[in-house]
């Protein structure tokens, strides 16, 4: 067989040749939407490569992006790595200390920064050790007033760049192309490098019928940020397949997302549960025509069954739960239906949707505990381990590699069970499992059950110290508007759980909160809850 390298530059060539008139619909401001055909996207991506090369970008140079979802960010997705350089997509929601850390740790030399985000990064500039140039991405060519040196306009650079630049075709497919850092619930974020080969194979996977099934006829809306695991790989795959892209830009809100779905006839969209909870509320209050949608993909944290049911039953939109990590590029599994599931009841189908789903072709998964590989019985818990062609093999310059990567496998830190049908079900993170009297309790199962109650908006369950049992579960609950967090509501929720779990699983107490703290990517920040509430219970 021919040994042709798997390179991202082939995506740009394909989009330009076969889908030159297909559109990238890019919102860059309150009332500013650009409609850019792939023909122009390809030209602008090459001009960006030429412009950054003139600024000193070479093979292996790290170029950071600090930006929302829009066409300029998409141009950087290709204009940087297709030269042999590496695009570092910086999570703008990290703390200032962590943002400075990841830029310095990655050794970014050029930063591409949205004009409306530049003031935030400008404050950090004195702490950035390797950055030589700042490129401001905005619709205007004007450069904001600043004391920083070597600040450039993205559009001015492209205007002066050559039309004759050609991406090199002699790159090794294992050349690093991109990098992201984990969102870091504890310690500093960990860097993950993505190669051309891994991103190409991951894009193929997104086109599989039993995955997202992305195709030329689709119109995608990546709600998940492009700085969070490559927007789950959707922008890369969309260019590959010639898919129309709707990039929502800054200031996303449920009203805007629903308007874009209705106006642009979006067929598939993806984001975290907190987004879809808010979108569902807006849709119930101000309905839009969502008939174009063939699927919503949801990941990042567990999806409440009530949320899944609302989209599937009330709105008739398939709501597919997925699982992945920064370390897995990220797609590992999706809760798609297989041929033996046609006759299931709606309740049984919702149960399937709430699982993390069927692992993707090309990946291997194991559930490992102290006894070795756990049986596929839906009950025996262990740590999820994964390997495959788009799974990282190490962290970037980080001693924590030894803990997570062993014997050719990524040990995820997620506790899971394997159902008899081969579907994954996450039960917890290793650090969030509750061990009460020597027995394990899954906080995720308790949370999902609580969030099926009509009065509960969100719920997180943590372990608190106990004199006899060492640890006991405590439920932290946010109620829907109009509900009162009193003793009567507490007993009602505890009784609700008693009907579903063994008595020793049921939390000893429930605390009502106005909100549950979350990480930069919308996951419950249980470390903050534990710090706050453990002190209270230790004092008690």
N, C-alpha and C positions, 0 to 999 in steps of 0.2 A: 504493500500500500504506500501511497505517497505520504511523505512526512511534511505536511504543510502545517506551519505553526498556527495555534489558536490565538489570534490577536484581536484586540478591540478595534484596531484600524479597519478590519474587514467589515465591522458593523457600519462604520461611516460610509465606506464605499458602497455597500449594499443599499443603504437607505437612499443615497444619492442616485444610484443607478436605477433602482426599481420603484422607488416611492418618492420621487422628487417633489411632488405637489402635496404630499401628505403634510399635516400641520402639527406644529408645536404651539399650543395656545398658552401664552405665558402672561400671567398677571404680575405686574411689578409695582403697582400702586393702587390707591383707592379706586380710581376710575381709569387705570391704564392697562390695557390688554393688548399684547402683541400676537400676531398670527404669522408665524414664521414657517415657511415650507422647509422640508428636509434638505432641499437643494441649497438654500441659504444657510441652514444650520451647518452643513458640511463645510461650506466655504468659510464661515465664521470660525469654526473649530480649528481649521488649518491656519487661518490668520492669527488666532490666539496662540497657537503653537509657535508661529514665527515671531510674534511679538515678545513672548516670554523667553524664547531662545535668545533674542537680542538683549534681554535684561540679564542674561547669564544662566538661564535654565539649561542644564545638561542631563545626560543619562544619569539617573539616580537622584537628581535634585528633588527635594521635598517642597511641594507647593501647597500651602494651606488654603482652604476655602472656608469663609466665615459668612454663610449666606443661606437664604431661604430657597424654596423650590421655584426656580424660574429658568428661562432659556439660557442665561449667561452661566448659571451653575451647571446646566447640562452641557454646554460647550466645553466647560472645564473638565467634565467627566471624561471627555475624549481628547481635547486639545492638549492636556497635560500628559496622560499616560501613553498616548499613541506616539510620543517622541522618545519614550524610555524613561521619562521622569515619573514621579509618584505624587498623586493627588491625595492630600490629607484632609478629609472632610471633618472639620472641627465642630463639635457639638456646642452650639451657641448657648445652650441652657445649662452648661456646667457652671460651677462657681468660678469667679474670677481667678482664684488660686489654681483651680484645676485647668482652666483655659491656658493660663501661662505655663503650667507644668507640661501639658501635652504639646504645645508649640515648641517649647524648649527641648523636650524629650525626643520629639520627632526630628528636630533640627530643621524646621521650616525656614527656607530662605526667601520665599516670595509669599505674600499673603494676598489673596483675592477677597475683598471685603465689600459687602453691600453698603451702599451709601448711608442707609438708615441705621446700620449697625456699626459704622466706623467710629462714632464717639465712644462706644463701649470698649472697643479694641485700642483706641488711641490712649486711653487711660492706662492700659497695660503695657504700652510700648517700652517704658523704661525697664521693664522686667524681662523683655524678650531678647535673648542673647544672640540668636542666629539670623534674625530677619533683616534682609537687606533692602527689600522693596515692598511697598504697599500699592495695590492696584484697586481703585475704587470702582465697584460695579454699580452703575446706575444709568438712567435714561439720559442724563445730562453729561456733557463732556467736562463740565466745570469741576475743579478739584476744591473740596472744602478747605476753609482756612485751617491751617494746622502748623504746629511747630516742628512736625516730623519732616525728615528729609526723604527724598526718593519716593514721593507719592505720585501716582500716575492715574490717569483716567482710562478705564477699560475701553470705552468707545473710541477715545483718541488713539490708543495703542493699536486697535484693530484697523482704524482708518489709515494709519501709516504703515501697516504691515503688508507684506508681499502677498499677491494672489497666486504665486507660483510655488508656495511651500508644499512639499510632498512628505507624508508620513513615511518613515523608514519601514521597509518590509522585511528587514533582516533581524528583528528582535527575537530573542528566545522567548517562547511562550511562558516560561517560568519567571520572566522578568516581573518584579513588583510593579503593580499598576496603581493601587490605591491603599489607603489605610484609614482605619477608624479606631477610636479608643472606647473602651467600655464605659458605662455611665457611673461606675464606682460608688457603690453603696458604702463600702469601707475602703480605706487606703486610697492610693493614687489610681487613676484610670490605667488600664492595661491596653497596650497598642497591639493591633492585629493588622498584618499585611495581607493584601489580596493580590494574587498574580493574574496576568492576562488569562492564563489557562483556566484558573478557578472561576473567574468572572464569566468567561465564555460558556463553560459547562453549566454554570448556575443559570445563565440566561436560557440555554436549551431546556433546562428543567422547568423553568417558569412557563414554557410553551407547551408542556405536556398536558394532555387532556385531563389527567387525574391530578394536576397541580392547578395553577391559575388558568391554564389553557390560553395564554396570551396569543393573539393572532393579529394579522393586518387589519381585520375589520373592527377590532376593538377601539374604544376610546377610553383611555385610562386616566384616573385622577389619583396620583399618589399623595395621600394626606400625610402619611408618615414622612418625616423630614428627610431630605436628601443627605443630611449630615448624620442620620441614624441608620447605620448598616446599608448605605447606598439606596435609601428609600426602598429597602427590601429587594433591591436589584431590579425594580420595575423600569426605571429609566434606561438602564443598559439594554434590557430585553426588548423594550419598546422600539428603540432605534434599530435593533437587529431584525425585528419582525415588520417594521414599517407601521407600527401602531400609532394612532393619533394620541398625543399627550396633552393633558390639561394640567398645567403647573400653577398652583393657587397663590404662590407668592407670600408676602408678609401679611400679618393681621388676619390670619384665618379665623373664622368663627362659623358656627352651625348654619347661620343664614346664608353666608357666602357659599359654603360648600353645597348646600341644597340648591341654591340658584345656579351654580356651575353645572351640577348634575343635570338639572332640568334644561338649561339653555344649550349646553354642549352635547347633550344626549350621551352622557357617560355610561359605559357598559360595565366597568369594573373599577373598584376603588379599594383602598386599603389604609388601615390606621389602627390605633389602640382603642381598647374598650371605652375609656373616658370620652373619647371623641364621639363614638357612636351613641353613647348614653345621651350626650348633649344634642346630637343630631336628631335622635328619636324624639326628644322632648320638643324641639323646634318643629319637626314634621307633624307632630300631633296637634300643635297649636296653629301652625300655618302650613297646611299641606301643599306640597309641590307634586308635579308629575314625575314620578320616578320609574316609569314603565321601561325606560331604556336599560336600567341596571339588571345585569344577569348575575352579579355576585358582589358581596362585600367580603373582603378578607380582613380578619381581625387577629391581632397577636400582641405580644409584649407583656401580657399578663392574662390571667384567667378571665373568660367571658361569662358573666352571669347568665344562667339559663333563661331568666326573664327577658333579657336583652335579645338573646337569640330567638326566642319564641315570638317576640314582638315583630321583629323583621321578617321572620319566616311565615308566621301565621297571619298577622294583621296586614303586613305590607307585601307579602308574597315574594320577598327578595331572599335568595339563598345567602346565609350568613355562615361563612366558612372560617373556622378557627384554625390558626396555624401555630407552629412552634419553630423558634430559631433563636440564635444568639449572634452577637457581634463576631464570635469566633467561627460561625458556620455560614457566613456570607449573605443571608442568614437562613435560607429555607431548609428545614429538616423534615417537616411533616405537615399535612393538612387534613382536616376532618371532612374529606369527601365521602360520598356514598359509593359503595361497591354494589355489584350486581345482586348479591344476596340480601340486599336491604330494602327492596321495593315494597315488600309486604309489611314492613314495620309500621307500628302506630306512630302518630305524630309525637307522642311523648317519647317513644323509643328513638325516633329520629333526632329529637332535640338532645337526648342523652349522647348520641353519637357525635353531633355537632359540637358539644361541649368538651369532647376529648381533644387532645392535641393532634390526634389523627394518624394517618398511614404514612410511614416513612417513605421518602422519595426514592425512586429507582437510582441506583448508583451509590446509595449510602448504606452503611451497616450500623445497627444499633444493638446495644446490650444493656440489660439491667443487672447490675452487679452489687451483691451484698457480701457479708462475711462468709457466706456459704458458697460463693461463686456466682454463676449465672442464675438469676431468679427464674422460676417457672412462669409460663404465660397463663396465669390464673386470675388476673385482675385484682389480686390481693397482696401478693408478696412484693414488698417494696425493696428498692435498691437504687444505687446511683446510676443515672443514665450516662452511658459512654457511647461515643459516635466516632466513625471514621469514614472518609470518602474524599473525592477529588476537589471538593470546594470547602473542606474543613481545614482550619488552620493547624499547623504543626508546632507552633510555638508562639509566645508573646514576643513583641519587639523589645529586645534589650531589657529583659525583665526576669529576675530570679524566680518569680512565681510560675514560670514555665514548668519547672520540675514537679510542682504540685498538680498541675492540670493536665499535662501531657505525659502519658506513660505507656510504654509498650506499643506505640503506634496508635493510641486512642486518645481522644479528648474526653477527659472526665469533667462533666459539665457542672457539677455541684447541684444539679437538680435531682430530686428524689422522684421516682416514677414507678409505675407498675405497667406491665404489658398485658393488655386484654387478650382473651383467647383468640380473637380474630386478628391479632397483630397490631392493634391500634394502641398508641401511646396515651397514657394518662399521667400527667404530672401531679404529684401529691404535695410537693413542697420543695423549697431550697434546703440544702443540708443544714444551713445555719438557722432555718426557720422551723424545722421539725420540733415538735413538742414531745418530750419524753417524760411521761407521768407514771411513776411507780414502775419503771422499767419497760413500759409499753409505749409504742409510738402513736402519736395522734397527728393527723394531717390538718394543718391550718387551712389549706386550700379547700378541702372538702367542706369544712365548717363555714368558710367564707361564702362558697358557692351556694350552700344551703340557705344561709341568712339572706343572701341577695335575691332569693326567689320569693321572699316574703313581701307582700304588697307595700308594707310601710318602709322598707329598707332601700335606701339609695346606694350606699356603699358599706362594705364591712371588711375589716382586717382583723385577723386573730393572731395573737402573739402569746409566747410563754412568759409567765411571771413566776417568781420564786414561791415555793411552798414548803413548809417545815416538814411535813410528812412525806409528800409525794415528789419532792424536789422541784417539779415544775407542774403548773396547771395552765390550761388555756384561758385567756381573757379575750373577750370579743369587743372590738372598737367599732361602733356603728354610727353612720350618718343616716338620718331619716329623711324621707321625702318632705318637701315643704308642707306645712300644715299638720305634721305629726308631732306629738309631744313625747320627749324622752323621759318619762316618769316611771315609777315603780310598776305600774300596771303594764306599760309597754315592755319593760324588762321581763316580767314574768310571762308575758305573751310570747316573746321571742324564745325564751328558754324552753317553754312548753313546745313550741314549734320544732325546736331541735331535738327534744326528747322523743318525738315521734319518728325521728329519722336515724338516730345514732344510739350506740350503747351508752348507758348512763354515765360511764366514766369519761366519755368523750365530750360531754356537754360542758361548756365553760362554767366556771364557778361564778362569774360575774360578767356584766355588760356595762361598758361605759359609752355614753353618747357624746359625740364630738360634732363640731360644726364642719370640720373637714379632716380628711386623712392626709397626712403629708405624703408627697410623691417625689419620685426621682425625676431627673430631667427628661425621661422618656415615658412618664406616666405610670410607672409601677409604684405600688405602695412602698413607702420608705419605712419599713418595719423597725429598722435600727433606731430611728428617731422616736417611734412609739415605745420601744423597749426602754430606751434611756429615760424617757419621761415617766412612764408608768411603773417600771421596775422600782424606781426610787420611792414612789408612792407606796407600793405594796411592801417594800422592805421596811419602810418606816411604820407601816400599819402592823 
